[in-house]
Amino acid sequence: MPHGDQPAALKRTIGLVSGVSLNVMNMIGVGPFITLPLVVGAMGGPQAILGWVLGGLIAICDGLVWAELGAAMPRAGGSYAFLREIYRRTPEGDAEGFDAGRLLSFLYIWQLSFTAPLSIASGCIGLAQYAGYLWPGLHGRALPAAWFPAWTSLLAASVCALVVALLYRGVEAISRSARVLTVGVLATVCAVIIAGFTHMQPSLLRFTAPILAPGRAVPGSAFLEGLGLATLVATYDYWGYYTVCFLGAEVRDPARTIPRAVLLSIALVATLYLAMHVAVLGVVPWRELVADPHAGGTMRAAAALLMERTWGHVAAVTLSVFIMWTAFASVAALLLAYSRAPYAAAVDGNYFRVFARLHPRHGFPHISLLALGAAGMLFCFFDLAHVIAALVAVRIVLQYVLQQVGVMVLRWRRPEMDRPFRMWLYPLPPVVALSGFLFLLVSRRGAGRELLFAAAIGVSGAAVFFLRERSGSR
């Protein structure tokens, strides 16, 4: 089978509305409700909106790269297909010499086997935390033994299992469900925005000296460190605008649908994030938001406090239910998209062949879905707070940087390639995105530790790749 070809079993059933819905579900999820205080705390005040702005700029530039690559190569697997094609040996696929595309695309799938389940688990854990707000007894342990997991961990794993069962119906059913779930996602964010803007206290939003953290009032090392951390968290919250690219082989009219879905999703979500930042900080003083004493879900307490101060306790409870809805929708979108990547690699002979199997009735990669879902259930019992930055570092090094460089390499190596969508202002978008990602890697304390973690993933993946190549495993 030629490089990147996809079997006819994958049907093109996803349109623009479903594509945008899947992207938005993946982007919003439960992230901003939990991480907004982290962004504010990093910058020491309302000026943390700069993190959302810079993160949005990086997302737009990176989104243009995804739009061009996705429209030119609408295949299952997203980044796997892009890296495989960009860095392969020669455009003609000469059988002699080392194939860098094969190695880099394998490394992408290898790191995804670790980071995708963690991302999936984070959404399930966020849902369980908000369930714990509604039913405080969930924070206790199921058994008195100290080693036994809390009810929230068991609930998170159960949610992951439920999502797998839902996705097992096939992509057509989920495409229809995506629209309904997206309504819940947007309603949740809009409720926070409306409550905040209708009870706004503009004085809380002033960038004046009394509300600026020491050392972060003027540009300098501390300011840049805070901006780097705030932007890293914001960038993590923006990620997901590329979900439709992972489903490229199942998108109708991909040359038009994929670029539009990517860019519309970024514009919509960036607007909502900026509005939500203003809405929350216009009601809740930033110091109170950052210093919230509730254990675990800091943003959970902040959202509840906002609603209690504006619309009352019932509204706060209702919001928590909608946040759980949002988390569930996000997990479904994540697992749906990520399950296509190992499948595409296995079909290409560049990953373990068991992942190439399709469901005999519904025609979706069920082995890949089950494997990532099972790993996600396992990670639901871990504390993810200390590895989020490391996960971001891994993806920047083994995915995003390779794509920013790769889109320029492809323009140089394959000028004749059909590009239904050509990014605006080339080569500015990939250069800006690349600079932004490198800033996130080096501007913060502990960056060296995170880069070592990324290197360990890369080295272990390379070792597995060469062992497979040597043994002839395809």
N, C-alpha and C positions, 0 to 999 in steps of 0.2 A: 504494500500500500504506500503511495507517495507520502512524503512528509506532510503532516497536518491534515490529510484527508479524513473525513468523518463518514461513518457508515450511514446509509440512508434511513436507518431506524429512528434517528432523532428528527422529529417533525418540527417545522417552523410554525409555532402557534403563538408566540409572544409578540404583541403589538406595542405601540408607543405607550399607551396608558399603563399596561401591565409592566412594561420595562421601567417606566418612571416610578411606579408603585414599589417594585422590588428594590430599586435603588434607594428610595426614600426610607423604606422599612429598615434597610441595612444601615443607612447613614444615621438616622435618629436613634432608633432602639431605645435603650435605657441610659445610654452614655451621658448625654448632657445633664440629665436629672441628678446623676451621681457626681459628675466631674466638674460642674460649674464652680463649686467652692474651691476646687483645686486650682482652677484657672485664676480665680480672684485672689486666692492666697499667694500664688506665685508672683503676681505683680503688686500685691499689697494695696488693692483698692479698685475703684471703678475703671481706672486706666487699663485694667486687664482686658478691656474690649479690644485693645491692640493685638492681643493674642488671637482673638477670633478673626480680626481683620487680616492679619498676616497668614493665619491658617487658611482662610478663605482664598487669599491670593495664590497660595501654593496649590490649593485644591483646583482652582480654575486653570492654572498653567498645566498641572499634571493631568487634569481632565481633558484638555485639548490633545495631549499625547495619547491618552486612552481612546479618544474619539477617532483620531486618525488611524491608529493601529486596529481598533475594533472594526471600523468600517472596511478596512483593507483586508482583514483576516477574520471574518465572522465565523469562528470555529469554537467548538467546546473547549473549555479549559482556560480561556483568557490569556493570562501572562505566560502560561506554558507554551501555547501556540506562538505567541509573539517572540519569546526568547529563542525558541527552537528555530524559527524561520530567520530571525535577524542574524544570529551568530553561527548559523550552520556553515559548513566548510566552504562551499561555493554555491552560487545560485543554481548551478546545474547538479549539485549533489554528488560531486566527484567521490568515488569510493576510497580514494587514497588520502592518507593524512589524518590528523586529529580533528575531530568535530567538536568545536567549542560550543556550538548551539545545543548539541545533545547533552553535554555536561551541565551547562547553565540551566537548561530547562529541567533536567533531573534535580538539580539542587533546589530549584524553586518548589518542585513538588515535595521534596524531602523536608524543607523547612515548613511547608504548608501542613505537613502531617503533624507537626508540633503546634504551630501557631493557630491554625484554624480551629481545632478542638478547644483551645484555650479561649479564643474569641467567642465561640459558641457557649462555652461554660460561663463566661462572664455575664452574658445576657440572662442565662438561667439563674445565676446567683443573684443578679440584680432583681429579678422577678421575685425570688424567694425572700429577699430582704424587705421588699415592699409588702409582701404577704405577712412578714413578721411585724410590720407596723400595724396591720389590721388585726392580727392575732398574735399578741406578744408572746404567748406560750410557745410559738414555733422556735423561739430563740433558745429554748431549753433542749436538752439531749433526750433522744428517744429512750435511752436506758440510763440508769445512774452511773454506769461505768464511764470514767473520764475519757477513755479511748473511743467511745462510741460517738458517731457523728450526730450533729444537731439535726433537729427536724428540718431546719431550713436547707441543709445540705441534701437531705433525702428528698425534699420537695424539688430542689433544683434538678437533681438527677431524674426525677420523675417527669418534670417538664421537658427535659431533653428527650426522654423516651417518647413522650406524647408527640413532640414535633417530628421525630423520625416516623412514627406511625402515620401522622398526617401527610408527610411528604411521600409516603409509600403509595399514595393514591395516584401519583403521576403528576407531571408538570402542568397539564391542562387544568386539573382541579385547583392546583396552587395558584395558577395565574388568575383564576377567578377569585380565589380567596384573598389574593394580594390586594385587590381593590378594596375589599371590605376591611381588611386589617389596616390598610393605609388610612382609612377614615378615622380609625381609633388613634393611630399615631398622630395625625394632624390635629385631631380634636384635643388630645392631651396637651400638645405644645400651645395650641391656640388658647386653651383655657388659662394657662399660666400667663400668657401675654395679655389677654383681655383683663384678667384680674389685676395684673400689675399696672397696666396703663390707665385703668379706671380709678386707681387709688394711688397715683404717682405722687411722690414727694421729690421734686427736682433737686432740692438741696442735697439729697443723698448721693447724687450723681456727679457732684462737682469734683474736679481734679485739683483740690486745694491741699496745701501742706498738711493740715491736721489729719487728713485721711490717707496720707501716703506713708508707706512703710519706710523705716530708716534705711538709707542707702539705696532706695529705689525711686527717689523723687526726680533724679536727673539721669540722663544717659551715662552709663559707666559699666564697670564689670558686673556689679550686683544687678543693675537694671537689665543688662543683656542676659544674665543668667536667669532672672525672673521671666523675661520675655521668651527665652528659649523653652523654659519649662511650660509656661502658659501656652505657647504655640504648639508644643509637642502634644499636650492633652487635647487642644482644640483640633489639631490635625487628625488625631486618633478618632475624634468624634465625627469629623467630616468623612473619613474613609467609608467607602461603600458605594460611591457614585459610579463605580465600574462594575457593579454586580451584573448588569446586562451583558457585559463583555464575556463573562464566564459562560453565559448561555447563548453565545453567538450563533451556534448551529441550530438554535431553536427560535430565532428571532425572524419575524417577517420583515422583508425589505430592509435587511440590516444596514445597507449603505446609508439610508436615511434615518432609520429608527435608532441605531446605536448612538451616533453623535448627538442627536436631539435628546435622547433619554439621559445621557451623561451630563450635558450642559444644563438642561432644564432642572435636573435634580440638584446640581450644585447651587444654581441661582435660588431655587426655592428654599433649600435647607439653610444656606448662608443667611438669607433674609430672616428666617425664623430664629436662628441662633442669636443673631445680633439683637433682634427684638426681645427675645427671652432674657438675654443678659441685662438689657435696660429695664425690663419689666420687674425682674427679681430685685435688682439693686435699687430700684426706685421705691421699693416698699420695705425691704429688709436691709438694715445697715450692714455694710460689708464685713465689719469686724464681728458682728453677731453671727453672720452667715459662716464665716471661716471658723469661728470658735464654738460652733454648735457642739454641745456636749454629748449628744446621742451617739451611742456606739454604732459602728458599722456604717449605715447609710446616711452620710452627712447630707447629701442632697435630698434624701427622703425627708429628713426633718425640716430642711429649708423650704421645700415645696409645701409641706403640710403647714408650716408656719405662715407662709405667704397666703395660702388659701384661708386659714383660720382668721388672719387679720383682715381679710377682704370680704370673703363670702361665708365664713363660719366653718364649724367643725364638720358638718355634713359634706360640705364642698371638699374639705381636705381628705376625707375618707374616699369620696368619689374620685378625686384626682389620683389617689393611690391605686384604685382599681384600674383606671385608664393607663397608668404607668405600667402596671403588670401586663395589660393588653399590648402596650408598645413593646415591652421586652419580648413577649412571645412572638410578635410579628417579626422583630429583628432576628431572633434566633432562627425562625423558619427561613427567612431570606438568606441568612448566612449559610446555613447547611445546604440549602438548595443550590446555591452558587458554587460553593467549595467542592461539593461532591462531584462536579463535572471535571475538575482539574485532574485528579488521579486517573479518572476514566480516560481522558484524552491522552495522557502520557502512556497508559497501558496499551491503548489502541495503536499508538505509535511505536510500540516495542521498547519504550524507554522507562518503564516502571513495571512493578510486579504484575504479571499477566492476569491474575485473578480479578484485578480492578477493571478489566475490559468487559466484564459480563454485564449484559443488559437484562432488565426484568422481562421474562418471557411474554407477559401480557401488556404491561404499560410502556415498555421500551425505555426505561430510564436506568442509569447506572446504580443498581441497588446495592452491590457489594461496597462500592465507595461510600454510599450514603450510610450504610450500616456501620462501616469501620469508623468513619469520622464521628458518627453519632455515639458509638460506644466509647470512643476516647473522650468525647465531650462529657459524657456521663461520669467518667472516672475523674476528670478534672474538676467536676462540681464539688468534690470533697477537698479541694486545695484552696489556699488563700492566694488569690491572684494579684493582690495589691503590689507585691514586691517584684513582680516580673513584667508589669505592663510596659515599662520603659525598655526593658530588654527585648520584648516582642516587637516593639516599634523599631528598635535598632536592627533586628534581624531582617525585617521586611524592607527597611530602607536599603540595607546593604545587598541583600540577595534578590530584590525585586525592583524597587523603585529606581534606584540609581542605574541599574542595568537597562531599564526601559527608557530613561531619559537619554542616556548615551546611545541606546539602541535605535531610537527613532531617527537620530542624526546619522548613525552608521548606515541604516537602511536607505535613507535618502541619498547617501553617497554611493552605496554599492548597487542599489536597484532604482536608479532614476526613472526607468521605464515602467516600474510597477504601477498597476492600476490603484489609484488612491481616490475613492469616491468622495472622501472628505479630507481636505488639506487644511491643517491647523492655521489659524490666523497668526500673522506677525512672526512666522518662522524665521530664525531659530530661537526667538526670545522665550517662548513658553518653556521648552525643555531646559534652557539655561537658568531661568528664574527658579523653576521647580527644583532643579539639581542643587542650586545654591541654597534654597530653603531647607532641603533635606539635610544637606551637610551642616548647615547652621544648627539644626536640631541635634545632630550627633555630637557636636563639639562644644556647644555653648553651656552645657550643664555639668555639674559635679557628678562623678560616677560614670561619665561617658566611656572611660577606658574599660571599666568592668563590663559594660553593656556590649562594647565592641568585641571584647574577648568571648562573650557568650555567642555573639553572631559568628565569630571565627570558628568556635567549636562546632556549631551547627554546620557550617560550610565544610570544615575539614572532615567531619564524620560522614557527611553526605558524599563528598568526593571519594572517600575510601570505599563506601558501599558501591558507588558508581563504577569504579575501576575494577572492583572484585567481580561485579556482574559482567562487565565487558570481558574480563579475562576468562570467566567461566562460560561465556557464550549465552548467558541468561537473557532472554528477550521476551 
